[in-house]
């Protein structure tokens, strides 16, 4: 029987993060408003934070995906 698990690209790392309840509630609201997952909101926030921290050393998300 073949496994139904999809292989993750080598450049993807899975992490577990804990949030304070008020922060998680706000993340849920943002995700619902944008019609995306909480994971998407967190990835977007991390990307924005890292870009703001070192804007000259990070490629824009559109450049990385080819979009």
PyMOL commands that set and color helices and strands:
alter all, ss='L'
color gray80, all
select helices_A, chain A and resi 21-34+38-53+61-65
alter helices_A, ss='H'
color red, helices_A
deselect
rebuild
show_as cartoon
